[in-house]
């Protein structure tokens, strides 16, 4: 199954849990594409004493998960593209949704 995950939050616990789910889906043989939008483009920088969102994102990309981030949202926050924040567009966002068998949104 092809899953599209849309994240709209910079809450560390939510980010961590979404990427735990994404990693489980990859382990089960599913294809997963994730789009970071709104303040979730800050997700790679999220820190928390109990949860490890950064580590979950790293595992996701190393496991073959696709990750894209809204370029306009990045610009409005002065963020640069990096290994966990690939600059993307609304065209790519639409493609991810259109190609998915299921779309899950987390805010």
GROMACS elastic network, one bead per residue, 0.5 to 0.9 nm:
[ bonds ]
;  ai    aj funct       b0    kb
    1    29     6  0.81074   500
    1    30     6  0.51620   500
    1    31     6  0.62775   500
    1    32     6  0.84817   500
    1   100     6  0.79972   500
    1   101     6  0.62800   500
    1   102     6  0.79460   500
    2    30     6  0.60133   500
    2    32     6  0.59345   500
    2    33     6  0.78851   500
    2    99     6  0.75119   500
    2   100     6  0.50501   500
    2   101     6  0.52401   500
    2   102     6  0.67769   500
    2   103     6  0.88784   500
    3    22     6  0.87249   500
    3    25     6  0.84636   500
    3    30     6  0.72698   500
    3    31     6  0.60780   500
    3    33     6  0.63486   500
    3    34     6  0.83480   500
    3    96     6  0.88307   500
    3    97     6  0.87220   500
    3    99     6  0.86739   500
    3   100     6  0.53379   500
    3   101     6  0.60329   500
    3   102     6  0.51569   500
    3   103     6  0.60086   500
    3   104     6  0.76643   500
    4    31     6  0.85434   500
    4    32     6  0.59066   500
    4    34     6  0.57343   500
    4    35     6  0.76819   500
    4    96     6  0.63464   500
    4    97     6  0.62157   500
    4    99     6  0.82773   500
    4   100     6  0.55933   500
    4   101     6  0.78226   500
    4   102     6  0.62623   500
    4   104     6  0.62576   500
    4   105     6  0.83742   500
    5    18     6  0.81994   500
    5    22     6  0.80337   500
    5    32     6  0.73073   500
    5    33     6  0.62578   500
    5    35     6  0.63519   500
    5    36     6  0.85862   500
    5    96     6  0.89619   500
    5    97     6  0.87717   500
    5   102     6  0.85677   500
    5   103     6  0.59240   500
    5   105     6  0.59155   500
    5   106     6  0.76635   500
    6    33     6  0.86229   500
    6    34     6  0.57884   500
    6    36     6  0.61648   500
    6    37     6  0.73400   500
    6    93     6  0.89406   500
    6    97     6  0.89900   500
    6   103     6  0.74420   500
    6   104     6  0.61682   500
    6   106     6  0.61414   500
    6   107     6  0.84098   500
    7    10     6  0.84446   500
    7    15     6  0.77355   500
    7    18     6  0.81984   500
    7    34     6  0.74814   500
    7    35     6  0.63553   500
    7    36     6  0.51121   500
    7    37     6  0.62084   500
    7    38     6  0.82422   500
    7    39     6  0.89452   500
    7    40     6  0.60943   500
    7    41     6  0.86617   500
    7   104     6  0.85681   500
    7   105     6  0.59732   500
    7   107     6  0.60939   500
    8    35     6  0.87743   500
    8    36     6  0.64126   500
    8    37     6  0.52311   500
    8    38     6  0.54263   500
    8    39     6  0.62529   500
    8    41     6  0.81304   500
    8   105     6  0.76320   500
    8   106     6  0.60497   500
    9    12     6  0.84581   500
    9    14     6  0.75143   500
    9    15     6  0.73959   500
    9    36     6  0.84921   500
    9    37     6  0.80026   500
    9    38     6  0.71609   500
    9    39     6  0.56972   500
    9    41     6  0.83407   500
    9    42     6  0.85173   500
    9    43     6  0.77763   500
    9   106     6  0.71929   500
    9   107     6  0.50094   500
   10    13     6  0.88302   500
   10    14     6  0.78017   500
   10    15     6  0.68816   500
   10    38     6  0.87031   500
   10    39     6  0.56771   500
   10    41     6  0.75319   500
   10    42     6  0.60464   500
   10    43     6  0.53486   500
   10    45     6  0.89641   500
   10    46     6  0.68889   500
   10   107     6  0.86239   500
   11    14     6  0.54787   500
   11    15     6  0.61977   500
   11    16     6  0.86404   500
   11    40     6  0.81000   500
   11    43     6  0.78745   500
   11    46     6  0.75597   500
   11   107     6  0.88174   500
   12    15     6  0.51260   500
   12    16     6  0.60248   500
   12    17     6  0.85904   500
   12    43     6  0.73870   500
   12    46     6  0.56661   500
   12    47     6  0.64417   500
   12    48     6  0.63433   500
   12    51     6  0.68482   500
   12    52     6  0.75812   500
   12    53     6  0.58873   500
   12    54     6  0.88881   500
   13    16     6  0.51017   500
   13    17     6  0.61710   500
   13    18     6  0.86275   500
   13    48     6  0.79340   500
   13    50     6  0.85295   500
   13    51     6  0.60556   500
   13    52     6  0.80845   500
   13    53     6  0.72367   500
   14    17     6  0.51243   500
   14    18     6  0.60727   500
   14    19     6  0.85895   500
   14    53     6  0.84598   500
   14   106     6  0.79040   500
   14   107     6  0.82528   500
   15    18     6  0.52224   500
   15    19     6  0.62581   500
   15    20     6  0.85406   500
   15    40     6  0.83473   500
   15    43     6  0.68491   500
   15    46     6  0.84381   500
   15    52     6  0.88499   500
   15    53     6  0.57609   500
   15    54     6  0.87966   500
   15    56     6  0.83900   500
   15    57     6  0.85146   500
   15   106     6  0.87321   500
   16    19     6  0.53685   500
   16    20     6  0.61301   500
   16    21     6  0.87470   500
   16    51     6  0.64880   500
   16    52     6  0.61640   500
   16    54     6  0.78107   500
   16    55     6  0.83738   500
   16    56     6  0.60512   500
   16    57     6  0.78518   500
   17    21     6  0.62776   500
   17    22     6  0.85864   500
   17    51     6  0.88497   500
   17    53     6  0.80521   500
   17    56     6  0.84632   500
   18    21     6  0.51355   500
   18    22     6  0.61716   500
   18    23     6  0.86692   500
   18    56     6  0.88282   500
   18   106     6  0.78055   500
   19    23     6  0.59430   500
   19    24     6  0.83683   500
   19    53     6  0.75983   500
   19    56     6  0.55859   500
   19    57     6  0.61935   500
   19    59     6  0.85333   500
   19    60     6  0.66972   500
   20    23     6  0.51808   500
   20    24     6  0.62322   500
   20    25     6  0.86860   500
   20    56     6  0.63632   500
   20    57     6  0.86741   500
   20    60     6  0.82745   500
   21    24     6  0.50573   500
   21    25     6  0.61969   500
   21    26     6  0.86799   500
   22    25     6  0.50847   500
   22    26     6  0.62675   500
   22    27     6  0.86515   500
   22    32     6  0.66859   500
   22    33     6  0.87701   500
   22    34     6  0.86094   500
   22    60     6  0.69270   500
   22    65     6  0.77916   500
   23    26     6  0.50439   500
   23    27     6  0.61278   500
   23    28     6  0.85840   500
   23    32     6  0.86939   500
   23    56     6  0.78799   500
   23    57     6  0.88984   500
   23    59     6  0.72847   500
   23    60     6  0.55473   500
   23    63     6  0.73137   500
   23    65     6  0.78863   500
   24    27     6  0.50164   500
   24    28     6  0.62342   500
   24    29     6  0.88447   500
   24    30     6  0.89006   500
   25    28     6  0.50213   500
   25    29     6  0.65148   500
   25    30     6  0.53959   500
   25    31     6  0.75034   500
   25    32     6  0.72835   500
   26    29     6  0.51403   500
   26    30     6  0.50653   500
   26    31     6  0.62406   500
   26    32     6  0.67010   500
   26    60     6  0.80794   500
   26    63     6  0.69495   500
   26    64     6  0.76448   500
   26    65     6  0.71569   500
   27    30     6  0.73851   500
   27    63     6  0.80325   500
   31    64     6  0.84558   500
   31    65     6  0.72506   500
   31    66     6  0.85552   500
   32    64     6  0.83405   500
   32    65     6  0.55419   500
   32    66     6  0.64140   500
   32    67     6  0.87561   500
   32   100     6  0.86509   500
   33    65     6  0.61042   500
   33    67     6  0.60068   500
   33    68     6  0.79096   500
   33    96     6  0.68010   500
   33   100     6  0.84191   500
   34    65     6  0.76555   500
   34    66     6  0.60594   500
   34    68     6  0.62192   500
   34    69     6  0.83579   500
   34    96     6  0.80602   500
   35    41     6  0.89144   500
   35    66     6  0.85216   500
   35    67     6  0.60672   500
   35    69     6  0.55629   500
   35    70     6  0.73958   500
   35    88     6  0.86157   500
   35    92     6  0.88326   500
   35    93     6  0.66156   500
   35    96     6  0.79693   500
   36    39     6  0.81374   500
   36    40     6  0.53584   500
   36    41     6  0.52914   500
   36    42     6  0.85683   500
   36    43     6  0.79677   500
   36    67     6  0.76858   500
   36    68     6  0.61811   500
   36    70     6  0.61934   500
   36    73     6  0.89746   500
   36    85     6  0.81880   500
   37    40     6  0.54063   500
   37    41     6  0.57618   500
   37    68     6  0.88792   500
   37    69     6  0.61516   500
   37    70     6  0.53025   500
   37    71     6  0.87327   500
   37    72     6  0.89745   500
   37    73     6  0.65419   500
   37    74     6  0.86614   500
   38    41     6  0.63896   500
   38    42     6  0.86673   500
   38    70     6  0.75698   500
   38    72     6  0.89610   500
   38    73     6  0.56985   500
   38    74     6  0.84476   500
   39    42     6  0.58104   500
   39    43     6  0.78048   500
   39    73     6  0.72404   500
   39    74     6  0.85779   500
   39    77     6  0.85053   500
   40    43     6  0.50791   500
   40    44     6  0.85081   500
   40    69     6  0.83686   500
   40    73     6  0.87777   500
   40   107     6  0.87512   500
   41    44     6  0.73681   500
   41    45     6  0.87969   500
   41    69     6  0.59434   500
   41    70     6  0.70060   500
   41    71     6  0.87602   500
   41    73     6  0.67931   500
   41    74     6  0.62175   500
   41    77     6  0.86825   500
   41    79     6  0.82465   500
   41    85     6  0.70593   500
   42    45     6  0.56069   500
   42    46     6  0.66468   500
   42    74     6  0.81211   500
   42    77     6  0.84851   500
   42    79     6  0.81097   500
   42    85     6  0.86131   500
   43    46     6  0.51187   500
   43    47     6  0.87537   500
   43    53     6  0.73941   500
   43    54     6  0.76046   500
   43    57     6  0.86539   500
   43    84     6  0.87298   500
   43    85     6  0.85574   500
   44    47     6  0.85886   500
   44    53     6  0.72696   500
   44    54     6  0.55212   500
   44    57     6  0.71750   500
   44    58     6  0.89131   500
   44    84     6  0.60746   500
   44    85     6  0.70290   500
   45    53     6  0.84706   500
   45    54     6  0.69689   500
   46    52     6  0.83590   500
   46    53     6  0.64485   500
   46    54     6  0.67463   500
   47    50     6  0.89346   500
   47    51     6  0.76613   500
   47    52     6  0.68529   500
   47    53     6  0.68793   500
   47    54     6  0.73122   500
   48    51     6  0.53973   500
   48    52     6  0.64968   500
   48    53     6  0.78359   500
   49    52     6  0.77455   500
   51    54     6  0.89582   500
   52    55     6  0.53663   500
   52    56     6  0.63518   500
   52    57     6  0.87951   500
   53    56     6  0.50980   500
   53    57     6  0.61948   500
   53    58     6  0.86391   500
   54    57     6  0.51732   500
   54    58     6  0.62327   500
   54    59     6  0.87016   500
   54    84     6  0.87132   500
   55    58     6  0.50469   500
   55    59     6  0.61806   500
   55    60     6  0.85489   500
   56    59     6  0.51548   500
   56    60     6  0.61435   500
   56    61     6  0.88280   500
   57    61     6  0.63553   500
   57    62     6  0.86129   500
   57    67     6  0.89570   500
   57    84     6  0.70280   500
   58    61     6  0.53493   500
   58    62     6  0.61412   500
   58    63     6  0.85326   500
   58    83     6  0.87920   500
   58    84     6  0.72413   500
   59    62     6  0.50650   500
   59    63     6  0.59948   500
   59    64     6  0.87500   500
   59    65     6  0.86867   500
   60    63     6  0.51400   500
   60    64     6  0.65748   500
   60    65     6  0.52454   500
   60    66     6  0.80695   500
   60    67     6  0.86492   500
   61    64     6  0.52176   500
   61    66     6  0.65339   500
   61    67     6  0.72248   500
   61    83     6  0.86291   500
   61    84     6  0.76227   500
   62    65     6  0.72137   500
   67    84     6  0.70702   500
   67    85     6  0.70553   500
   67    86     6  0.65648   500
   68    71     6  0.89517   500
   68    84     6  0.82525   500
   68    85     6  0.62999   500
   68    87     6  0.61935   500
   68    88     6  0.56125   500
   68    89     6  0.84139   500
   68    92     6  0.81921   500
   68    93     6  0.81248   500
   69    72     6  0.88787   500
   69    73     6  0.79136   500
   69    74     6  0.74972   500
   69    81     6  0.85461   500
   69    84     6  0.87723   500
   69    85     6  0.56427   500
   69    86     6  0.55861   500
   69    87     6  0.52248   500
   69    88     6  0.52932   500
   69    89     6  0.75916   500
   69    93     6  0.87454   500
   70    73     6  0.52660   500
   70    74     6  0.62643   500
   70    75     6  0.87477   500
   70    85     6  0.88504   500
   70    86     6  0.84296   500
   70    87     6  0.62430   500
   70    88     6  0.51770   500
   70    89     6  0.55519   500
   70    90     6  0.71500   500
   70    93     6  0.80659   500
   71    75     6  0.61202   500
   71    76     6  0.86607   500
   71    79     6  0.88929   500
   71    80     6  0.89786   500
   71    81     6  0.85388   500
   71    86     6  0.84374   500
   71    87     6  0.50706   500
   71    88     6  0.52570   500
   71    89     6  0.58791   500
   71    90     6  0.86098   500
   72    75     6  0.50570   500
   72    76     6  0.62653   500
   72    77     6  0.87991   500
   72    87     6  0.88739   500
   72    88     6  0.85392   500
   72    89     6  0.76180   500
   73    76     6  0.52360   500
   73    77     6  0.65860   500
   73    78     6  0.87860   500
   73    79     6  0.85384   500
   74    77     6  0.52700   500
   74    78     6  0.60763   500
   74    80     6  0.69128   500
   74    81     6  0.81539   500
   74    85     6  0.89144   500
   74    87     6  0.78310   500
   75    79     6  0.60126   500
   75    80     6  0.77951   500
   76    79     6  0.78407   500
   79    85     6  0.89992   500
   80    85     6  0.78848   500
   80    86     6  0.88652   500
   80    87     6  0.80529   500
   81    84     6  0.78472   500
   81    85     6  0.52746   500
   81    86     6  0.53880   500
   81    87     6  0.55377   500
   82    85     6  0.50264   500
   82    86     6  0.60811   500
   82    87     6  0.81896   500
   83    86     6  0.64972   500
   85    88     6  0.88368   500
   88    91     6  0.81612   500
   88    92     6  0.63853   500
   88    93     6  0.77064   500
   89    92     6  0.53009   500
   89    93     6  0.63076   500
   89    94     6  0.87366   500
   90    94     6  0.60766   500
   90    95     6  0.85083   500
   91    94     6  0.52187   500
   91    95     6  0.62701   500
   91    96     6  0.87562   500
   92    96     6  0.61274   500
   92    97     6  0.86395   500
   93    96     6  0.52367   500
   93    97     6  0.64340   500
   93    98     6  0.87061   500
   94    97     6  0.51862   500
   94    98     6  0.60572   500
   94    99     6  0.85809   500
   95    98     6  0.50281   500
   95    99     6  0.60123   500
   95   100     6  0.85286   500
   96    99     6  0.53651   500
   96   100     6  0.62486   500
   96   103     6  0.89332   500
   97   100     6  0.53492   500
   97   101     6  0.84318   500
   97   102     6  0.81806   500
   97   103     6  0.65333   500
   98   101     6  0.82624   500
   99   102     6  0.89388   500
  100   103     6  0.63817   500
